[in-house]
């Protein structure tokens, strides 16, 4: 029997589930690093981070909910082939290639490694054993996606919020000794650097695919009425966004106030681990372990579910359960290459595809203004790609000085959003072309 309405408590549970799906490895390790490295420019840096780490995911979920389609449907407005290729790249990037393995690696680095002896921690077998167990648990939950609201929204997320709140409140009530000086790009461009760092959470890309997870979970509650699904999803998006913003600000503040107490570190994982110990002693490490394991596990479950659903739809000859096992095995292998290597490899890819996904989302939101003309999508994304793909190459240390000198003349390029003006110009050109084709 189809249910037309959900109670407020059930809607909140959906919001908690979405928040937990978003809050994963990157969300825990990047804000403390931003907080420490931005120093006296923390406020500007965290504002930039919140735009890409919270604002864009919120818009992404709302866009997917209101458009009634999935990422592939939106990308197919350029061309069916582009729709398949681009969507597959996004799913692989935030699934088995980068984000899912990262959840396993971060869980080990922050939740298990601190308890091992120096000799044991230097060996490879503890990480291998842990990631096997971690992804077996992920498989258990992902094989029953219709039960995610009950298992994640009502059980795992409240526990996660409690332990994060314990760390955050302690950091405010008994703050550490204070911030240091800004370093690196945060010295001259704190807002732009914070904006780009928000890419690394991968939350916006996840927002474009988590819609299918919510829909499947609601189906498990016998909710298929489209207006109810849309309203519930939008409500959940605002709850998730509020939760993410509070967590980022809290973790960023912990990192910002930690410098005088723990010194400078290059990894966000080290900053949050040392800070937890300063705040709570050995109990702080236990709290942090709980946060990390819960956060990474819920995100891994969501990504596993969404990725398996997509590739089952693309290749129905392979069952959903088979895809779950394929991605679990692959993620286990990739997660054993190490956290720093994963981040280094994923950054160029994210720099290349993030702007394309952002422009695609914006065009979908305002599609009525240009009658959904394909020429607008094509030209806007081409102009965006001319910037974003080079930024990706530059992130991989592949540079073309002549082209970069030209790009630096583009407004906002030095702030990390140089693709914005070209995308707008491309959209206008595409709109003019659509008018000409219509008249012809």
ChimeraX attribute file (.defattr): number of C-alpha atoms within 10 A of each C-alpha:
attribute: neighborCount
match mode: 1-to-1
recipient: residues
	/A:1	7
	/A:2	10
	/A:3	13
	/A:4	13
	/A:5	15
	/A:6	15
	/A:7	8
	/A:8	10
	/A:9	10
	/A:10	16
	/A:11	20
	/A:12	19
	/A:13	23
	/A:14	28
	/A:15	28
	/A:16	26
	/A:17	32
	/A:18	33
	/A:19	27
	/A:20	28
	/A:21	28
	/A:22	32
	/A:23	29
	/A:24	29
	/A:25	27
	/A:26	24
	/A:27	23
	/A:28	24
	/A:29	25
	/A:30	25
	/A:31	33
	/A:32	29
	/A:33	25
	/A:34	28
	/A:35	33
	/A:36	32
	/A:37	29
	/A:38	31
	/A:39	23
	/A:40	19
	/A:41	23
	/A:42	25
	/A:43	19
	/A:44	18
	/A:45	27
	/A:46	27
	/A:47	19
	/A:48	22
	/A:49	31
	/A:50	23
	/A:51	19
	/A:52	24
	/A:53	30
	/A:54	27
	/A:55	19
	/A:56	22
	/A:57	27
	/A:58	24
	/A:59	22
	/A:60	27
	/A:61	27
	/A:62	25
	/A:63	23
	/A:64	26
	/A:65	25
	/A:66	17
	/A:67	16
	/A:68	15
	/A:69	14
	/A:70	18
	/A:71	28
	/A:72	20
	/A:73	17
	/A:74	24
	/A:75	23
	/A:76	18
	/A:77	20
	/A:78	20
	/A:79	14
	/A:80	13
	/A:81	13
	/A:82	14
	/A:83	17
	/A:84	16
	/A:85	13
	/A:86	18
	/A:87	24
	/A:88	18
	/A:89	14
	/A:90	23
	/A:91	25
	/A:92	18
	/A:93	20
	/A:94	26
	/A:95	26
	/A:96	25
	/A:97	21
	/A:98	23
	/A:99	31
	/A:100	31
	/A:101	31
	/A:102	30
	/A:103	27
	/A:104	30
	/A:105	29
	/A:106	24
	/A:107	27
	/A:108	23
	/A:109	19
	/A:110	23
	/A:111	20
	/A:112	19
	/A:113	17
	/A:114	15
	/A:115	12
	/A:116	11
	/A:117	9
	/A:118	10
	/A:119	7
	/A:120	12
	/A:121	16
	/A:122	12
	/A:123	10
	/A:124	11
	/A:125	12
	/A:126	15
	/A:127	24
	/A:128	18
	/A:129	11
	/A:130	17
	/A:131	26
	/A:132	18
	/A:133	14
	/A:134	22
	/A:135	27
	/A:136	16
	/A:137	15
	/A:138	24
	/A:139	20
	/A:140	12
	/A:141	22
	/A:142	25
	/A:143	18
	/A:144	14
	/A:145	24
	/A:146	20
	/A:147	18
	/A:148	27
	/A:149	26
	/A:150	16
	/A:151	16
	/A:152	26
	/A:153	24
	/A:154	18
	/A:155	15
	/A:156	19
	/A:157	23
	/A:158	15
	/A:159	15
	/A:160	20
	/A:161	18
	/A:162	13
	/A:163	19
	/A:164	19
	/A:165	14
	/A:166	14
	/A:167	21
	/A:168	22
	/A:169	12
	/A:170	15
	/A:171	23
	/A:172	13
	/A:173	8
	/A:174	9
	/A:175	17
	/A:176	21
	/A:177	13
	/A:178	16
	/A:179	24
	/A:180	19
	/A:181	14
	/A:182	20
	/A:183	15
	/A:184	11
	/A:185	15
	/A:186	22
	/A:187	15
	/A:188	13
	/A:189	18
	/A:190	28
	/A:191	24
	/A:192	23
	/A:193	24
	/A:194	31
	/A:195	24
	/A:196	22
	/A:197	24
	/A:198	26
	/A:199	23
	/A:200	22
	/A:201	27
	/A:202	25
	/A:203	28
	/A:204	26
	/A:205	25
	/A:206	25
	/A:207	24
	/A:208	29
	/A:209	26
	/A:210	26
	/A:211	26
	/A:212	22
	/A:213	25
	/A:214	26
	/A:215	21
	/A:216	23
	/A:217	21
	/A:218	25
	/A:219	18
	/A:220	16
	/A:221	17
	/A:222	14
	/A:223	19
	/A:224	18
	/A:225	14
	/A:226	14
	/A:227	14
	/A:228	16
	/A:229	22
	/A:230	21
	/A:231	16
	/A:232	23
	/A:233	25
	/A:234	21
	/A:235	16
	/A:236	25
	/A:237	27
	/A:238	21
	/A:239	21
	/A:240	25
	/A:241	23
	/A:242	16
	/A:243	20
	/A:244	22
	/A:245	19
	/A:246	15
	/A:247	20
	/A:248	24
	/A:249	21
	/A:250	22
	/A:251	25
	/A:252	29
	/A:253	25
	/A:254	30
	/A:255	32
	/A:256	31
	/A:257	23
	/A:258	28
	/A:259	23
	/A:260	14
	/A:261	15
	/A:262	17
	/A:263	12
	/A:264	15
	/A:265	14
	/A:266	10
	/A:267	14
	/A:268	21
	/A:269	20
	/A:270	19
	/A:271	26
	/A:272	26
	/A:273	19
	/A:274	20
	/A:275	25
	/A:276	24
	/A:277	17
	/A:278	18
	/A:279	19
	/A:280	16
	/A:281	12
	/A:282	11
	/A:283	12
	/A:284	21
	/A:285	24
	/A:286	18
	/A:287	20
	/A:288	23
	/A:289	21
	/A:290	18
	/A:291	25
	/A:292	29
	/A:293	22
	/A:294	23
	/A:295	28
	/A:296	30
	/A:297	28
	/A:298	30
	/A:299	25
	/A:300	35
	/A:301	25
	/A:302	30
	/A:303	27
	/A:304	30
	/A:305	28
	/A:306	26
	/A:307	26
	/A:308	25
	/A:309	22
	/A:310	20
	/A:311	18
	/A:312	18
	/A:313	13
	/A:314	12
	/A:315	12
	/A:316	11
	/A:317	8
	/A:318	12
	/A:319	14
	/A:320	21
	/A:321	16
	/A:322	13
	/A:323	20
	/A:324	24
	/A:325	19
	/A:326	13
	/A:327	22
	/A:328	25
	/A:329	16
	/A:330	15
	/A:331	27
	/A:332	26
	/A:333	15
	/A:334	19
	/A:335	27
	/A:336	19
	/A:337	15
	/A:338	15
	/A:339	20
	/A:340	11
	/A:341	11
	/A:342	19
	/A:343	15
	/A:344	12
	/A:345	14
	/A:346	20
	/A:347	18
	/A:348	20
	/A:349	21
	/A:350	25
	/A:351	23
	/A:352	22
	/A:353	22
	/A:354	22
	/A:355	23
	/A:356	24
	/A:357	23
	/A:358	22
	/A:359	20
	/A:360	20
	/A:361	23
	/A:362	14
	/A:363	20
	/A:364	19
	/A:365	17
	/A:366	11
	/A:367	15
	/A:368	10
	/A:369	10
	/A:370	18
	/A:371	11
	/A:372	16
	/A:373	19
	/A:374	17
	/A:375	23
	/A:376	27
	/A:377	26
	/A:378	18
	/A:379	23
	/A:380	28
	/A:381	26
	/A:382	17
	/A:383	20
	/A:384	28
	/A:385	20
	/A:386	15
	/A:387	25
	/A:388	26
	/A:389	20
	/A:390	20
	/A:391	24
	/A:392	22
	/A:393	17
	/A:394	16
	/A:395	19
	/A:396	15
	/A:397	10
	/A:398	11
	/A:399	14
	/A:400	11
	/A:401	9
	/A:402	8
	/A:403	11
	/A:404	15
	/A:405	10
	/A:406	9
	/A:407	18
	/A:408	12
	/A:409	11
	/A:410	16
	/A:411	14
	/A:412	15
	/A:413	17
	/A:414	14
	/A:415	17
	/A:416	19
	/A:417	17
	/A:418	21
	/A:419	25
	/A:420	21
	/A:421	17
	/A:422	21
	/A:423	25
	/A:424	18
	/A:425	15
	/A:426	22
	/A:427	25
	/A:428	17
	/A:429	16
	/A:430	21
	/A:431	23
	/A:432	15
	/A:433	17
	/A:434	19
	/A:435	14
	/A:436	10
	/A:437	10
	/A:438	9
	/A:439	7
	/A:440	6
